[in-house]
Amino acid sequence: RDSLRVACFSETNRSILMWSHYAHNHQGFCIEYDFSQLEYKQHLKPVRYVSERHYIPGDFADHTSPNAGNAIYEAALYKSAEWSYEKEWRIIRDDGACGNKWDAEKKGALLEMIRPSSIILGCMAKPEFEKAVREHCEECRINLYKMKKDKGRYRLENCLLYTSPS
């Protein structure tokens, strides 16, 4: 457990709950990627939403079994069915998979990542934050959107703020 690192992603950028929970109540941002370009996409796995907790036998927890790593890796892909609205995918790496990029002191690794295809601001993003993100998107040539609340329905829609020149 101490040797695994997990990065979490979602298939959707329009979930009102996700914007509320993970983006500082709609004031933050979402980064969109095209994972077809990901070098280590074999590590990108869908989360399995289930009603029963995934069980790992006790001898796996202390790494005494030869398959302990696989069992713990698999367990990291399970989540309660109540979270299924997240449509989550995870990249799971361990210390060894990170090679010389592993930093034991910081308990993590800065791995190469693909370029974002866009950044999406929350519908409640503050003007100064929006300005700073826009400047970054223009400098890095990344598309920028901002979520907007639908006036007649409980849903969010993307509104284009900046298109990167090709």
Disulfide bonds with the S-S distance in Angstrom:
none
